[in-house]
Amino acid sequence: MMKLFRMLKPYQIGVIFVLLMVFMQSLSELYLPTLMADIVDDGIAKGDIPYIWRIGAIMLGVALVGMICSIVASYLSAKVSLGFGRDLRSRVFSHAQAFTLKEFDKFGTASLITRTTNDITQIQQVLTMMLRMLAMAPMMMIGGIIMAVSKDAKLSLVLVVVIPVLALLILLIGRSALPLFKAMQKKIDRLNLVLRENLTGIRVIRAFGRERSERERFDQASGDLTDTAIRVNKLMALMMPAMMLILNFSTIAIVWFGSIRIDAGQMELGNLMAFIQYAMQILFSLIMVSIIFVMVPRASVSAGRINEVLEAVPDIEDTTAPRSVARQGRLEFRDVSFSYEGAEAPAIQHISFEAGPGEVTAVIGGTGSGKSTLVSLIPRFYDVSSGAVLVDGVDIRELTQESLRGKIGYVPQKALLFSGSVEANIRYGKASATDAEVREAARIAQAAEFIDGLEEGYASPVSQGGSNLSGGQKQRLSIARALVRRPEIYIFDDSFSALDFKTDARLRAALKSETRESTVLMVAQRVSTVMDADRIVVLDQGRVAGIGRHGELMRTCEVYREIVSSQLSEEEIAARAEEVL
């Protein structure tokens, strides 16, 4: 946790003022029992009314100073902790943005959300308490001991017995609670994961009638967290009664032995009253420490989880001496192989082909053949295990990720839209795009017709994830988003699957003129989508089964023939062959 508190440097002045205010508040509270003792011993006992009024006025002034210091300290500590929490969230979010898909797979989306929200909130709350309580407790304890000893050194022996007992109790409970707090944070992760899967997969759950089993799964995760939380709270519930019991017995002991000393004429009544208050301040300072010990174990677990994120080094980093390349967009796979972490076999092996500007290169193959894996290597979502991917003759690992991705217009397999407007989603591909460019991209993507039919046109709202649009509409907006940036390389990862054949054909025809100077890499399941491509790469179990045009592959590639025959009749195959010729 101390590693994270290094981020408090911008708030040093605020922290210093908080400590100063807490110090002034502590002094005022430590001075009040002495003033009360003076009123009892020198005012009430002697019947000196003016003295009582004078010391009483001083007590009111001291109490007022303490109140003002307390308010200022509360305000500044809240401001510092909230600012620290904001900066830490921003840092975790920014660092997570640099993660590759490998790191996202490692941590998990649900866990990253928990770490960025719940874990940082825990640390933020503890920081507020530490600035107030942890700073005040030592001052009150040390000051209280000094003042108590000054009133009666022998009676202070009661505190010598009580303080170690309280400290030991706090230590034992804190050590027992730490592993339970660790378990709680992991179970919060699990609960968030189950909840997220339920909310995002609600259509599938309802379609298969799995509501009851999902409720049971959620109840199990929630119940598991509840059981652990109850165990923690039972443990922590023992602390306060035990401490109050010790506190009350301490008061009885002080009164008992103090009355003996008063009876012997070795102590005055006012000093005994002040001593009791100082003893209460000392013991309450230990209670303040115990409250922090309730929070610190959980916050330390949260801090460790946040540090895991901040210390995680992205698997892909920019080279120290990035190279620049001319704007062309020529793409080359040179003996590329890639394996997912922990996988028994490579996802793709020894892939080699070239794709140039003005050409359409299609990638086709059966499910699990490695098509999406292959195209994910181009924007460096993953790095190759061996071989190299080159853009304009330069290994993409020698380019900065920003410059590389600036050359690419990527349309993912699953169309993802953001909450906002239709226009904002298209402009996501190029923030500086003009209205004319946005509309032209929509026209080419065959999205203009349905956009114009919306009540608010391009200003129409898009729900989170595009849930208020159909699959085909979402795909067309995703394609328009890539088209608006006019990149050197277009990657369409099975981006036409939700389109009907007529729209698919119109879109591919419109793309021909638009992408005349760009390299187009198109992953597809439909044979009709790839038949007109300049080059077709056929994948089978992660390897290249054939490369060529449609007619050539029909003669030389058995895998391609099987794919074609599974989708087209013999008449359609013959007709398409004549069209290609």
C-alpha positions in Angstrom: 0.0 0.0 0.0 2.9 2.3 0.7 3.9 2.1 -3.0 0.5 3.6 -3.9 0.8 6.3 -1.3 3.8 7.7 -3.3 1.2 9.1 -5.6 0.3 11.5 -2.7 3.2 13.9 -3.8 0.9 16.3 -5.6 -1.1 16.6 -2.3 1.8 17.1 0.1 0.6 20.6 1.1 -2.9 19.3 1.8 -1.5 16.4 3.9 0.7 18.7 5.9 -2.2 21.0 6.6 -4.3 18.0 7.7 -1.6 16.8 10.1 -1.2 20.4 11.4 -5.0 20.7 12.0 -5.0 17.2 13.7 -2.1 18.2 15.9 -3.9 21.4 17.0 -7.1 19.5 17.6 -5.2 16.9 19.7 -3.5 19.7 21.8 -6.9 21.3 22.5 -8.4 18.0 23.6 -5.4 17.2 25.8 -5.5 20.6 27.5 -9.2 20.4 28.4 -9.0 17.9 31.2 -6.2 19.9 32.9 -8.5 23.0 32.8 -11.3 21.0 34.2 -9.1 19.8 37.1 -8.2 23.4 37.8 -11.9 24.4 38.0 -12.6 21.5 40.4 -9.5 21.9 42.7 -9.0 25.7 42.6 -12.5 27.0 41.7 -15.3 24.7 43.1 -13.3 23.5 46.1 -12.4 27.1 47.1 -15.7 28.7 46.0 -13.9 31.0 43.6 -16.7 31.9 41.2 -14.7 34.4 39.1 -12.0 31.8 38.6 -14.6 29.3 37.5 -15.9 31.7 34.9 -12.4 32.6 33.7 -11.2 29.0 33.3 -14.6 28.1 31.8 -14.3 30.8 29.1 -10.8 29.5 28.3 -12.2 25.9 28.0 -14.9 27.2 25.6 -12.2 28.9 23.5 -10.0 25.8 23.5 -13.0 23.7 22.5 -13.9 26.1 19.7 -10.4 26.0 18.3 -10.5 22.2 18.4 -13.8 22.1 16.6 -12.6 24.4 13.8 -9.4 22.3 13.4 -11.5 19.2 13.3 -13.8 20.6 10.5 -10.8 21.9 8.5 -9.0 18.5 8.9 -12.1 16.6 7.8 -12.5 18.8 4.7 -8.9 18.6 3.7 -8.6 14.9 4.3 -11.7 14.2 2.2 -10.3 16.4 -0.6 -6.9 14.7 -0.5 -8.3 11.2 -0.5 -10.8 11.8 -3.3 -8.2 13.4 -5.4 -5.9 10.5 -4.8 -8.6 8.0 -5.7 -9.3 9.9 -8.9 -5.6 9.9 -9.9 -5.2 6.3 -9.0 -8.3 5.3 -11.1 -7.0 7.3 -14.0 -3.6 5.6 -13.7 -5.0 2.1 -13.5 -7.3 2.8 -16.5 -4.5 4.3 -18.6 -2.2 1.4 -17.8 -4.8 -1.2 -18.6 -5.4 0.5 -22.0 -1.8 -0.4 -22.8 -2.5 -4.1 -22.1 -2.5 -6.6 -24.9 -5.2 -9.2 -25.1 -2.9 -11.5 -23.2 -3.0 -9.3 -20.1 -6.8 -8.9 -20.4 -7.1 -12.7 -20.6 -4.8 -13.0 -17.5 -6.7 -10.6 -15.3 -10.2 -10.9 -16.7 -12.6 -8.1 -17.4 -14.6 -8.6 -14.2 -11.5 -8.5 -12.1 -10.2 -5.3 -13.7 -13.5 -3.6 -13.2 -13.5 -4.6 -9.5 -9.9 -3.4 -9.1 -10.6 -0.1 -10.7 -13.8 0.6 -8.6 -14.2 -1.4 -5.4 -10.5 -1.9 -4.6 -9.6 1.8 -5.1 -12.6 2.8 -3.0 -11.3 0.7 -0.2 -7.9 2.4 -0.3 -9.6 5.8 -0.6 -11.6 5.2 2.6 -8.6 4.0 4.5 -6.6 7.0 3.4 -9.3 9.3 4.8 -9.2 7.5 8.1 -5.4 7.3 8.2 -5.1 11.1 7.7 -7.4 11.7 10.6 -7.4 8.7 13.0 -3.9 7.3 12.4 -2.4 10.7 12.8 -4.4 11.6 15.8 -4.1 8.3 17.7 -0.4 8.4 18.4 -0.6 12.1 19.4 -3.5 11.4 21.8 -1.8 8.3 23.2 1.6 9.9 23.7 0.2 13.2 24.9 -2.4 11.4 27.2 0.3 9.2 28.8 2.5 12.3 29.4 -0.4 14.2 31.0 -1.6 11.2 33.0 1.8 10.6 34.4 2.1 14.3 35.3 -1.2 14.0 37.3 -0.2 10.9 39.2 2.7 8.6 38.2 1.8 5.7 40.5 -1.8 5.6 39.2 -0.4 5.3 35.7 0.7 1.8 36.4 -2.9 0.8 35.6 -2.3 1.9 32.1 0.9 -0.1 31.9 -1.2 -3.2 32.3 -4.1 -2.3 30.1 -2.4 -0.9 27.0 -0.4 -4.1 26.1 -3.6 -6.1 26.5 -5.5 -3.9 24.1 -2.6 -3.8 21.6 -2.3 -7.6 21.7 -6.1 -8.0 21.1 -5.9 -5.6 18.0 -2.9 -7.5 16.6 -4.5 -11.0 16.9 -7.8 -9.9 15.3 -6.0 -8.1 12.5 -3.9 -11.1 11.7 -6.9 -13.4 11.6 -8.9 -11.0 9.4 -6.3 -10.6 6.6 -6.8 -13.9 4.8 -10.5 -13.5 5.0 -10.3 -10.1 3.4 -8.2 -11.6 0.6 -10.8 -14.3 0.1 -13.6 -11.6 0.0 -12.0 -9.6 -2.8 -11.7 -12.8 -4.9 -15.3 -13.6 -4.3 -16.3 -10.1 -5.2 -14.5 -10.8 -8.5 -16.4 -14.0 -8.9 -19.7 -12.3 -8.2 -19.0 -9.6 -10.7 -18.1 -12.2 -13.3 -21.3 -14.1 -12.8 -23.4 -10.9 -12.9 -21.6 -9.6 -16.0 -22.2 -12.9 -17.9 -25.8 -12.9 -16.9 -26.4 -9.3 -18.0 -24.5 -9.6 -21.3 -25.9 -13.1 -22.1 -29.5 -12.6 -21.1 -30.8 -13.4 -24.6 -29.0 -16.8 -24.7 -30.1 -17.5 -21.1 -33.7 -16.9 -22.0 -33.5 -18.7 -25.3 -32.4 -21.9 -23.6 -34.6 -21.4 -20.5 -31.6 -21.3 -18.1 -32.9 -18.6 -15.8 -33.3 -20.9 -12.9 -29.8 -22.4 -13.2 -28.3 -18.9 -13.6 -30.2 -17.7 -10.5 -28.7 -20.7 -8.7 -25.2 -19.8 -9.9 -25.6 -16.2 -8.8 -27.0 -17.2 -5.5 -24.1 -19.6 -5.0 -21.5 -16.8 -5.7 -23.5 -14.3 -3.6 -23.9 -16.8 -0.8 -20.2 -17.6 -0.8 -19.4 -13.9 -0.5 -22.0 -13.5 2.2 -20.6 -16.4 4.3 -17.1 -15.0 4.1 -18.3 -11.5 5.0 -20.3 -12.9 8.0 -17.1 -14.7 9.2 -15.2 -11.4 9.0 -17.9 -9.4 10.7 -18.2 -11.9 13.5 -14.5 -11.7 14.1 -14.6 -7.9 14.0 -17.7 -7.8 16.2 -15.6 -9.3 19.0 -13.2 -6.4 19.0 -15.5 -3.6 20.1 -17.2 -5.4 23.1 -13.8 -6.8 24.2 -12.3 -3.3 24.1 -15.2 -1.7 25.9 -15.0 -4.3 28.5 -11.3 -3.6 29.1 -12.1 0.1 29.0 -14.7 -0.1 31.7 -12.6 -2.4 33.9 -9.8 0.1 33.5 -12.1 3.0 34.7 -13.1 0.9 37.7 -9.5 0.2 38.6 -8.5 3.9 38.2 -11.4 5.0 40.4 -10.7 2.3 42.9 -7.0 3.0 43.3 -7.5 6.8 42.8 -10.0 6.9 45.7 -7.5 5.2 47.9 -4.9 7.8 47.0 -7.3 10.7 47.6 -8.3 9.2 51.0 -4.5 9.1 51.8 -4.2 12.8 50.8 -1.8 11.9 47.9 -4.1 13.0 45.1 -6.8 15.7 44.6 -10.3 15.0 43.2 -9.8 17.2 40.2 -6.6 15.4 39.2 -8.4 12.1 39.5 -11.2 13.4 37.1 -8.5 14.6 34.7 -6.6 11.3 35.0 -9.8 9.4 34.1 -10.3 11.5 31.0 -6.6 11.1 29.9 -7.0 7.4 30.4 -10.1 7.4 28.2 -8.2 9.4 25.6 -5.4 6.9 25.6 -7.7 3.9 25.4 -9.9 5.6 22.7 -6.8 6.3 20.7 -6.2 2.5 20.7 -9.8 2.0 19.6 -9.2 4.4 16.7 -6.2 2.2 15.8 -8.4 -0.9 16.0 -10.9 0.7 13.6 -8.1 1.3 11.2 -7.0 -2.3 11.7 -10.4 -3.4 10.6 -10.0 -1.4 7.3 -6.2 -1.8 6.7 -6.2 -5.6 6.0 -8.8 -5.3 3.4 -7.2 -2.2 1.9 -3.8 -3.9 1.9 -5.4 -6.7 -0.2 -6.9 -4.2 -2.5 -3.6 -2.3 -2.8 -1.8 -5.6 -3.7 -4.4 -6.3 -6.4 -4.0 -2.7 -7.8 -0.2 -3.1 -7.7 -0.5 -6.3 -9.7 -2.2 -4.3 -12.5 0.2 -1.4 -12.3 3.3 -3.6 -12.2 2.1 -5.8 -15.1 4.3 -5.2 -18.1 2.4 -5.3 -21.4 3.5 -8.2 -23.5 3.8 -5.8 -26.5 5.7 -2.6 -26.1 6.9 0.0 -28.7 10.5 -0.4 -29.9 13.0 2.2 -28.5 13.9 3.3 -32.0 10.7 3.3 -34.0 10.9 3.3 -37.8 8.7 5.2 -40.2 7.6 3.8 -43.5 6.2 5.3 -46.7 2.4 5.3 -47.1 1.6 2.3 -49.3 0.1 -0.5 -47.2 1.8 -3.6 -48.7 1.3 -6.4 -46.3 3.4 -9.6 -45.9 3.3 -12.6 -43.7 6.7 -14.3 -43.6 6.6 -17.8 -42.1 4.4 -16.7 -39.3 3.5 -19.0 -36.4 1.5 -18.2 -33.3 0.5 -20.0 -30.1 -1.8 -18.8 -27.4 -0.4 -19.0 -23.9 -1.0 -22.4 -22.4 -2.2 -23.9 -25.7 -1.0 -27.4 -26.6 -0.6 -26.6 -30.3 0.0 -23.5 -32.4 -3.1 -21.7 -33.6 -1.4 -21.0 -36.9 1.8 -22.4 -38.4 4.2 -21.3 -41.1 1.9 -18.8 -42.8 3.4 -16.9 -45.7 1.7 -14.7 -48.3 1.7 -11.1 -49.6 -1.1 -8.6 -50.1 -0.6 -5.3 -52.0 -2.5 -2.1 -52.6 -5.4 -2.4 -54.9 -5.8 -6.1 -54.2 -8.4 -8.0 -52.2 -7.0 -10.9 -50.3 -9.6 -13.2 -48.8 -9.0 -15.7 -46.0 -11.3 -18.7 -45.8 -11.4 -21.9 -43.8 -13.3 -24.0 -41.5 -14.2 -23.1 -37.9 -11.1 -23.0 -35.7 -8.7 -22.9 -38.7 -7.0 -19.7 -37.4 -8.6 -17.0 -39.6 -9.3 -14.5 -36.8 -6.1 -15.3 -35.1 -4.2 -14.5 -38.3 -5.8 -11.0 -38.8 -5.4 -10.2 -35.1 -1.6 -10.3 -35.5 -1.6 -7.4 -38.0 -2.7 -4.6 -35.5 -0.5 -6.4 -32.9 -3.3 -7.5 -30.6 -0.8 -10.4 -30.2 2.8 -10.7 -31.3 3.9 -13.6 -33.5 5.6 -16.5 -31.9 8.0 -16.9 -34.8 8.3 -15.3 -38.3 7.4 -11.8 -39.0 4.5 -9.6 -40.2 5.7 -6.8 -42.5 4.1 -3.6 -43.6 5.8 -1.9 -46.6 8.8 -4.2 -46.0 9.2 -3.2 -42.3 8.6 -5.6 -39.4 5.5 -4.2 -37.5 7.5 -4.7 -34.2 9.7 -1.9 -35.4 6.8 0.5 -35.7 5.0 2.2 -32.8 1.6 0.7 -32.1 0.0 4.1 -32.7 1.5 4.6 -36.2 0.8 0.9 -37.1 -2.8 1.1 -36.1 -3.2 4.5 -37.8 -2.6 2.6 -41.1 -5.4 0.1 -40.4 -9.2 0.2 -40.7 -10.3 -2.8 -38.6 -13.8 -4.2 -38.6 -14.1 -6.9 -35.9 -16.0 -10.2 -36.2 -18.4 -9.0 -33.5 -19.7 -5.6 -34.3 -19.2 -3.3 -31.3 -20.9 0.1 -31.0 -20.6 2.7 -28.3 -23.4 4.5 -26.6 -24.0 7.9 -28.3 -25.3 8.8 -31.7 -25.0 7.1 -35.1 -22.8 9.9 -36.3 -20.5 9.7 -33.2 -20.0 6.0 -33.8 -19.0 6.5 -37.4 -16.7 9.4 -36.5 -15.1 7.2 -33.9 -12.9 6.0 -36.7 -11.7 9.6 -37.4 -12.5 12.3 -34.9 -11.8 15.1 -37.4 -14.1 13.7 -40.2 -16.4 16.2 -41.8 -20.1 15.6 -42.1 -19.6 14.9 -45.8 -17.0 12.2 -45.0 -19.3 10.6 -42.5 -22.2 10.4 -44.9 -20.0 9.1 -47.7 -18.6 6.3 -45.5 -22.2 5.4 -44.5 -23.2 5.4 -48.2 -20.4 3.0 -49.2 -21.1 0.8 -46.2 -24.8 0.5 -47.4 -25.9 2.1 -44.1 -27.2 5.4 -45.4 -30.6 4.0 -46.3 -31.5 2.7 -42.9 -29.9 5.8 -41.1 -32.1 8.1 -43.2 -35.1 6.1 -42.1 -34.4 6.7 -38.4 -36.4 9.4 -36.7 -33.3 11.6 -36.0 -31.1 10.4 -38.8 -27.4 10.6 -38.0 -28.2 12.1 -34.6 -30.3 9.0 -33.6 -29.2 7.5 -30.3 -27.3 4.2 -30.2 -27.7 2.2 -27.0 -24.9 0.5 -25.2 -23.4 -2.1 -27.4 -25.9 -1.1 -30.2 -28.7 -3.1 -28.6 -31.3 -1.0 -30.4 -30.0 -2.0 -33.8 -30.1 -5.2 -35.8 -27.0 -7.3 -36.4 -26.7 -6.2 -40.0 -27.1 -2.5 -39.1 -24.4 -2.8 -36.5 -22.1 -4.5 -39.0 -22.7 -1.7 -41.6 -21.9 1.0 -39.0 -18.7 -0.8 -38.0 -17.7 -0.9 -41.6 -18.5 2.8 -42.1 -16.4 3.5 -39.0 -13.4 1.9 -40.7 -14.1 3.5 -44.1 -14.2 7.0 -42.7 -10.5 7.0 -41.8 -9.4 6.0 -45.3 -6.6 3.7 -44.1 -3.9 2.0 -46.1 -5.0 -1.5 -44.9 -8.6 -2.7 -44.5 -9.2 -5.7 -42.3 -12.7 -7.2 -42.5 -12.9 -10.1 -40.0 -16.0 -11.9 -41.1 -17.7 -8.6 -41.2 -20.5 -9.4 -43.7 -22.0 -12.5 -41.9 -25.1 -10.6 -40.8 -25.8 -9.1 -44.2 -28.2 -10.6 -46.7 -26.7 -11.6 -50.1 -28.0 -8.6 -51.9 -26.5 -6.1 -49.4 -23.3 -8.1 -49.3 -22.9 -7.9 -53.1 -23.7 -4.2 -53.2 -21.3 -3.5 -50.4 -18.4 -5.4 -52.0 -19.1 -3.6 -55.3 -19.0 -0.2 -53.5 -15.8 -1.2 -51.7 -13.9 -1.9 -55.0 -13.8 1.7 -56.0 -13.2 3.0 -52.5 -10.3 0.7 -51.7 -8.6 0.9 -55.1 -5.4 2.3 -53.5 -5.6 0.3 -50.3 -4.8 -3.3 -49.3 -7.9 -5.3 -48.3 -7.8 -8.4 -46.2 -11.1 -10.1 -45.9 -12.0 -13.0 -43.6 -15.2 -14.7 -44.6 -17.3 -17.8 -44.2 -19.3 -17.4 -47.4 -17.7 -18.6 -50.6 -19.8 -16.0 -52.5 -18.0 -13.3 -50.6 -14.5 -14.4 -51.5 -14.9 -15.8 -55.0 -14.1 -12.5 -56.7 -11.0 -11.8 -54.6 -7.6 -11.3 -56.2 -6.1 -13.8 -53.9 -7.7 -16.4 -51.6 -5.8 -17.9 -48.7 -7.3 -21.2 -47.6 -6.5 -22.2 -44.0 -6.9 -25.7 -42.6 -6.1 -26.4 -38.9 -3.8 -23.4 -38.8 -1.8 -24.1 -41.9 -2.1 -22.8 -45.5 -3.9 -25.4 -47.6 -3.8 -23.3 -50.8 -3.3 -19.8 -52.2 -4.7 -18.5 -55.5 -7.8 -17.3 -57.3 -11.1 -19.2 -57.2 -10.7 -21.1 -60.4 -7.1 -22.1 -59.6 -8.1 -23.3 -56.1 -11.0 -25.3 -57.5 -8.5 -27.3 -59.5 -5.7 -27.6 -56.9 -7.1 -27.3 -53.4 -9.2 -30.1 -52.0 -10.1 -28.2 -48.8 -11.4 -25.2 -50.9 -13.4 -27.5 -53.1 -15.1 -29.1 -50.0 -16.0 -25.6 -48.7 -17.4 -24.6 -52.0 -19.4 -27.8 -52.5 -20.8 -27.5 -49.0 -22.3 -24.1 -49.8 -23.1 -24.1 -53.5 -24.9 -26.4 -55.8 -23.1 -27.8 -59.0 -25.1 -25.4 -61.1 -24.1 -22.4 -59.0 -20.5 -23.5 -59.0 -20.5 -23.8 -62.8 -22.3 -20.4 -63.2 -19.9 -18.7 -60.9 -16.9 -20.3 -62.7 -18.2 -18.8 -66.0 -18.6 -15.3 -64.3 -15.0 -15.5 -62.9 -13.7 -16.5 -66.4 
